[in-house]
């Protein structure tokens, strides 16, 4: 399990993010149009998984905006934002923020992503939500970069994540 903090108070996740060099676990998540998405849905593309507790928070919104702007220049990569938010809420957020490069994915019908990827928060007031994390995959779904953000209220290291995508 990963030890992270929320406003300085210790909380934990169910496990650790997939190891760099390992094959990414598959997932079954729900897209904005309520269709299913798996890793195979994004075959042949590099992937940034921007894992967030909820797009309805300032830091999650900031990371979505920043990655949306940066991914626009990376034609061989996709930005997958994963949370427990309802697909409708995620779509509304992206429309209101004029974000056109995010593919929003929800744990609406299948809650295994958080467990399989080690990102589910298990203790504290956010238990059941996903932690703030970034995972970068190459086009073959090999993990090339991970960041479990140590403090929920902190933004991820955009520079390192984006550099990992460029090198993948």
Secondary structure, DSSP 8 states (H G I E B T S, - for coil): --EEEETTEEEEBSS----TTSB-----EE-TTS-EE-GGGGTTSEEEEEE-S-TTSHHHHHHHHHHHHHHTT-TTEEEEEEESS-HHHHHHHHHHTT--SEEEEE-SS--HHHHHTT-BB-SSTTTTSB--EEEEE-TT-BEEEEEE-SBTTS---HHHHHHHHHH-
